[in-house]
Amino acid sequence: MNELLRITGLSKSFGRRSVFRDLNLAMNAGRVYGFLGKNGEGKTTLVRILMGIIPADSGEIHYKEAPVSFRSAGYKEEFGYIPEDPFFFGGMKVGEFLDFNAAFYRRWDGGRVDELLGRFSLDKKARIRTLSRGMKLKLEMATALAANPSVLILDDPTSGLDVPTRHDFLQGIVRELADSGTMILFATHLVHELERIVDHLFILEGGRIILDEEYEAVKNSTRRVRLDLEDQLPEGFGIDGILTESREGRRVEMVIYPWSEDKKQKIESLAPRNLEIEPLSLEDIFRSFVAR
Amino acid sequence: MITIETTSFIPIYEQIKNGIKGKISLGVLKANEPLPSIRDLAAELVVNPNTVARAYRDLESEGFITTRKGKASFVTENSSSLIKQERQRFIDEVFERAISEARKFGLGEEEIRDIVEARLKARGKSGRGEGR
């Protein structure tokens, strides 16, 4: 495999509060990784460690199979990073901001800047402080992409933006993937927009990775089951992997992972009066996993 | 335009394949005409280019499209007859299933034929569309 990024045994605490411990993740080139977790679970902390903004307490990060430390700078030139609340010098013009950034990146592609400005309808002469939030995000995106990153790290970039802006943003990501095969780590709690582009899912919950799996496999083996029974459902009737369960009289609703033909037969053997089995959206899958 | 339904049982690459086959069978995409590039279709549908690439790979190995080295993908000469065959197989399977269910209830050949006749007649009367 074309491994780009590997995280081994990574732990981080703030004072006595442990954010996560012993995280292990591996990521390959050309793929989109959805990094999901509720607010406050430590997504941003991991992203900041990856970007060398804060150090980890223990553990290792390898980029292209070479270890990188909090103090190494070189690898970051190949990382594009879009934080949730980007910092701008508001008095700068769009063009000035791009020139300013160009100085930091060896792989900066000046020839791409104009194409990117056009793609995102950005005006070089506009003052940054006059731009809407959506336009600022597009400027961040143009800046990150002009540096020709091998890895693009997005930290909840679209929260609070309107639907058309989010659409344009995702389209930009799709084009980048097609053109450059950039690896993308997309941290978010707004999972709806990941659904169409994600290859692989990580879910961070309670300081641990509770899911590390291809999205297609997760989707194929998560099911919502609704059944109406004549009698009460026997307690613990022998199905494991029930992520959520709710009962209302004789109606039982469950989300089950991993789903299997065997479990289906077990449920059918209860002879329910009514049985519905359906796939879930990514949003519902995520909610079910973190509801445990 | 191909529509993508993310809450479907059908995976996205499968939906893209079906969408393209549908366009071929409707004549919107004709033999030897180019398909949109992976990049363009991915951007239009806002889906992962890897997913579009997978759909194109499948369509190619099934003979519906052909990709010229480093160039675009094109609809093959015999794609529409392949689609017709595929549909025929599907319809045959549906009938096959219905017939074996009827057999399980002990119905004979004549009775099954009567049911099909009656269904066709009922559809005709209620004026429902012929479907596809």
Boltz contact constraints between the chains, C-beta under 6 A:
constraints:
  - contact:
      token1: [A, 32]
      token2: [B, 48]
      max_distance: 6.0
  - contact:
      token1: [A, 170]
      token2: [B, 46]
      max_distance: 6.0
  - contact:
      token1: [A, 171]
      token2: [B, 43]
      max_distance: 6.0
  - contact:
      token1: [A, 171]
      token2: [B, 46]
      max_distance: 6.0
  - contact:
      token1: [A, 174]
      token2: [B, 42]
      max_distance: 6.0
  - contact:
      token1: [A, 174]
      token2: [B, 43]
      max_distance: 6.0
  - contact:
      token1: [A, 174]
      token2: [B, 46]
      max_distance: 6.0
  - contact:
      token1: [A, 175]
      token2: [B, 43]
      max_distance: 6.0
  - contact:
      token1: [A, 177]
      token2: [B, 49]
      max_distance: 6.0
  - contact:
      token1: [A, 178]
      token2: [B, 39]
      max_distance: 6.0
  - contact:
      token1: [A, 178]
      token2: [B, 42]
      max_distance: 6.0
  - contact:
      token1: [A, 178]
      token2: [B, 49]
      max_distance: 6.0
  - contact:
      token1: [A, 195]
      token2: [B, 6]
      max_distance: 6.0
  - contact:
      token1: [A, 196]
      token2: [B, 46]
      max_distance: 6.0
  - contact:
      token1: [A, 196]
      token2: [B, 47]
      max_distance: 6.0
  - contact:
      token1: [A, 197]
      token2: [B, 48]
      max_distance: 6.0
  - contact:
      token1: [A, 279]
      token2: [B, 9]
      max_distance: 6.0
  - contact:
      token1: [A, 281]
      token2: [B, 7]
      max_distance: 6.0
